[in-house]
Amino acid sequence: MNQNQENRATMFNTVAVYLDKNSSLWATKKPVADALTDLKAGIASIALKSGRQATPTSGSADEKTQIRADLEDKTLEVADEISAFAAASNDVALAAQVNLTRSTVQKLSAEDLEKAAKRISATAAANLTALSDYDVNQADLTELEALTTEFDAAKSGPRSAIVDRAAETATLPEVITQTTDILRDRLDKLMTKFRKTNPEFYAGYQSARVVVNRSGQSNAPTPPTPPAKPTP
């Protein structure tokens, strides 16, 4: 939320609090109660959207980084065990399938890392019985497959978070406008009656309706400076 939006949201809250404190004066006027209910719904929507809008996206990126690190570790762990088995068996073709180093894995794109993990998993599954002496078992494959699936879901997380926040930013002005309309088209008009019947309450409402900026200056028009009195 920018400063102008925050200022307007503060005004909405001020009006709602003022009307609640003076509910005995309008309790029998159902249109006021209905308009206030809608005003509070608008306030809640703004609070929800601004909260989402302010949500940092770094958490998604951090999660992706951690999951990737876990996937790299497990992929290399299984690949190296298969590589050792291939060397002992003089299986050049098998060795070529699992020829990975940490530096090469770290340089892989997200898509290529997934492909490598799936290749290592499939290769291990095809040789699982022979790999029992190398401490590669079904539990390792299950973990590797789970990490691959988790990484696939997390890799689009940061971008999705940015898109979601942008959507909240785009729709927030509309909600603020709708909430302003509730005040201008309904509550402001319903308060006119109190101008004569309860001028103090009416004046208080008008004061609550003023949008105050961050420096503490209101957006109400500044009264003209009275002319200086002539010097005797």
Secondary structure as a PSIPRED ss2 file (coil, helix, strand):
# PSIPRED VFORMAT (PSIPRED V4.0)

   1 M C   1.000  0.000  0.000
   2 N C   1.000  0.000  0.000
   3 Q H   0.000  1.000  0.000
   4 N H   0.000  1.000  0.000
   5 Q H   0.000  1.000  0.000
   6 E H   0.000  1.000  0.000
   7 N H   0.000  1.000  0.000
   8 R H   0.000  1.000  0.000
   9 A H   0.000  1.000  0.000
  10 T H   0.000  1.000  0.000
  11 M H   0.000  1.000  0.000
  12 F H   0.000  1.000  0.000
  13 N H   0.000  1.000  0.000
  14 T H   0.000  1.000  0.000
  15 V H   0.000  1.000  0.000
  16 A H   0.000  1.000  0.000
  17 V H   0.000  1.000  0.000
  18 Y H   0.000  1.000  0.000
  19 L H   0.000  1.000  0.000
  20 D H   0.000  1.000  0.000
  21 K H   0.000  1.000  0.000
  22 N C   1.000  0.000  0.000
  23 S H   0.000  1.000  0.000
  24 S H   0.000  1.000  0.000
  25 L H   0.000  1.000  0.000
  26 W C   1.000  0.000  0.000
  27 A C   1.000  0.000  0.000
  28 T C   1.000  0.000  0.000
  29 K C   1.000  0.000  0.000
  30 K H   0.000  1.000  0.000
  31 P H   0.000  1.000  0.000
  32 V H   0.000  1.000  0.000
  33 A H   0.000  1.000  0.000
  34 D H   0.000  1.000  0.000
  35 A H   0.000  1.000  0.000
  36 L H   0.000  1.000  0.000
  37 T H   0.000  1.000  0.000
  38 D H   0.000  1.000  0.000
  39 L H   0.000  1.000  0.000
  40 K H   0.000  1.000  0.000
  41 A H   0.000  1.000  0.000
  42 G H   0.000  1.000  0.000
  43 I H   0.000  1.000  0.000
  44 A H   0.000  1.000  0.000
  45 S H   0.000  1.000  0.000
  46 I H   0.000  1.000  0.000
  47 A H   0.000  1.000  0.000
  48 L H   0.000  1.000  0.000
  49 K H   0.000  1.000  0.000
  50 S H   0.000  1.000  0.000
  51 G H   0.000  1.000  0.000
  52 R H   0.000  1.000  0.000
  53 Q H   0.000  1.000  0.000
  54 A C   1.000  0.000  0.000
  55 T C   1.000  0.000  0.000
  56 P C   1.000  0.000  0.000
  57 T C   1.000  0.000  0.000
  58 S H   0.000  1.000  0.000
  59 G H   0.000  1.000  0.000
  60 S H   0.000  1.000  0.000
  61 A H   0.000  1.000  0.000
  62 D H   0.000  1.000  0.000
  63 E H   0.000  1.000  0.000
  64 K H   0.000  1.000  0.000
  65 T H   0.000  1.000  0.000
  66 Q H   0.000  1.000  0.000
  67 I H   0.000  1.000  0.000
  68 R H   0.000  1.000  0.000
  69 A H   0.000  1.000  0.000
  70 D H   0.000  1.000  0.000
  71 L H   0.000  1.000  0.000
  72 E H   0.000  1.000  0.000
  73 D H   0.000  1.000  0.000
  74 K H   0.000  1.000  0.000
  75 T H   0.000  1.000  0.000
  76 L H   0.000  1.000  0.000
  77 E H   0.000  1.000  0.000
  78 V H   0.000  1.000  0.000
  79 A H   0.000  1.000  0.000
  80 D H   0.000  1.000  0.000
  81 E H   0.000  1.000  0.000
  82 I H   0.000  1.000  0.000
  83 S H   0.000  1.000  0.000
  84 A H   0.000  1.000  0.000
  85 F H   0.000  1.000  0.000
  86 A H   0.000  1.000  0.000
  87 A H   0.000  1.000  0.000
  88 A H   0.000  1.000  0.000
  89 S C   1.000  0.000  0.000
  90 N C   1.000  0.000  0.000
  91 D C   1.000  0.000  0.000
  92 V H   0.000  1.000  0.000
  93 A H   0.000  1.000  0.000
  94 L H   0.000  1.000  0.000
  95 A H   0.000  1.000  0.000
  96 A H   0.000  1.000  0.000
  97 Q H   0.000  1.000  0.000
  98 V C   1.000  0.000  0.000
  99 N C   1.000  0.000  0.000
 100 L C   1.000  0.000  0.000
 101 T C   1.000  0.000  0.000
 102 R H   0.000  1.000  0.000
 103 S H   0.000  1.000  0.000
 104 T H   0.000  1.000  0.000
 105 V H   0.000  1.000  0.000
 106 Q H   0.000  1.000  0.000
 107 K H   0.000  1.000  0.000
 108 L C   1.000  0.000  0.000
 109 S C   1.000  0.000  0.000
 110 A H   0.000  1.000  0.000
 111 E H   0.000  1.000  0.000
 112 D H   0.000  1.000  0.000
 113 L H   0.000  1.000  0.000
 114 E H   0.000  1.000  0.000
 115 K H   0.000  1.000  0.000
 116 A H   0.000  1.000  0.000
 117 A H   0.000  1.000  0.000
 118 K H   0.000  1.000  0.000
 119 R H   0.000  1.000  0.000
 120 I H   0.000  1.000  0.000
 121 S H   0.000  1.000  0.000
 122 A H   0.000  1.000  0.000
 123 T H   0.000  1.000  0.000
 124 A H   0.000  1.000  0.000
 125 A H   0.000  1.000  0.000
 126 A H   0.000  1.000  0.000
 127 N C   1.000  0.000  0.000
 128 L C   1.000  0.000  0.000
 129 T C   1.000  0.000  0.000
 130 A H   0.000  1.000  0.000
 131 L H   0.000  1.000  0.000
 132 S H   0.000  1.000  0.000
 133 D H   0.000  1.000  0.000
 134 Y H   0.000  1.000  0.000
 135 D C   1.000  0.000  0.000
 136 V C   1.000  0.000  0.000
 137 N C   1.000  0.000  0.000
 138 Q H   0.000  1.000  0.000
 139 A H   0.000  1.000  0.000
 140 D H   0.000  1.000  0.000
 141 L H   0.000  1.000  0.000
 142 T H   0.000  1.000  0.000
 143 E H   0.000  1.000  0.000
 144 L H   0.000  1.000  0.000
 145 E H   0.000  1.000  0.000
 146 A H   0.000  1.000  0.000
 147 L H   0.000  1.000  0.000
 148 T H   0.000  1.000  0.000
 149 T H   0.000  1.000  0.000
 150 E H   0.000  1.000  0.000
 151 F H   0.000  1.000  0.000
 152 D H   0.000  1.000  0.000
 153 A H   0.000  1.000  0.000
 154 A H   0.000  1.000  0.000
 155 K C   1.000  0.000  0.000
 156 S C   1.000  0.000  0.000
 157 G H   0.000  1.000  0.000
 158 P H   0.000  1.000  0.000
 159 R H   0.000  1.000  0.000
 160 S H   0.000  1.000  0.000
 161 A H   0.000  1.000  0.000
 162 I H   0.000  1.000  0.000
 163 V H   0.000  1.000  0.000
 164 D H   0.000  1.000  0.000
 165 R H   0.000  1.000  0.000
 166 A H   0.000  1.000  0.000
 167 A H   0.000  1.000  0.000
 168 E H   0.000  1.000  0.000
 169 T H   0.000  1.000  0.000
 170 A H   0.000  1.000  0.000
 171 T H   0.000  1.000  0.000
 172 L H   0.000  1.000  0.000
 173 P H   0.000  1.000  0.000
 174 E H   0.000  1.000  0.000
 175 V H   0.000  1.000  0.000
 176 I H   0.000  1.000  0.000
 177 T H   0.000  1.000  0.000
 178 Q H   0.000  1.000  0.000
 179 T H   0.000  1.000  0.000
 180 T H   0.000  1.000  0.000
 181 D H   0.000  1.000  0.000
 182 I H   0.000  1.000  0.000
 183 L H   0.000  1.000  0.000
 184 R H   0.000  1.000  0.000
 185 D H   0.000  1.000  0.000
 186 R H   0.000  1.000  0.000
 187 L H   0.000  1.000  0.000
 188 D H   0.000  1.000  0.000
 189 K H   0.000  1.000  0.000
 190 L H   0.000  1.000  0.000
 191 M H   0.000  1.000  0.000
 192 T C   1.000  0.000  0.000
 193 K C   1.000  0.000  0.000
 194 F H   0.000  1.000  0.000
 195 R H   0.000  1.000  0.000
 196 K H   0.000  1.000  0.000
 197 T H   0.000  1.000  0.000
 198 N C   1.000  0.000  0.000
 199 P H   0.000  1.000  0.000
 200 E H   0.000  1.000  0.000
 201 F H   0.000  1.000  0.000
 202 Y H   0.000  1.000  0.000
 203 A H   0.000  1.000  0.000
 204 G H   0.000  1.000  0.000
 205 Y H   0.000  1.000  0.000
 206 Q H   0.000  1.000  0.000
 207 S H   0.000  1.000  0.000
 208 A H   0.000  1.000  0.000
 209 R C   1.000  0.000  0.000
 210 V C   1.000  0.000  0.000
 211 V C   1.000  0.000  0.000
 212 V E   0.000  0.000  1.000
 213 N C   1.000  0.000  0.000
 214 R C   1.000  0.000  0.000
 215 S C   1.000  0.000  0.000
 216 G C   1.000  0.000  0.000
 217 Q C   1.000  0.000  0.000
 218 S E   0.000  0.000  1.000
 219 N C   1.000  0.000  0.000
 220 A C   1.000  0.000  0.000
 221 P C   1.000  0.000  0.000
 222 T C   1.000  0.000  0.000
 223 P C   1.000  0.000  0.000
 224 P C   1.000  0.000  0.000
 225 T C   1.000  0.000  0.000
 226 P C   1.000  0.000  0.000
 227 P C   1.000  0.000  0.000
 228 A C   1.000  0.000  0.000
 229 K C   1.000  0.000  0.000
 230 P C   1.000  0.000  0.000
 231 T C   1.000  0.000  0.000
 232 P C   1.000  0.000  0.000
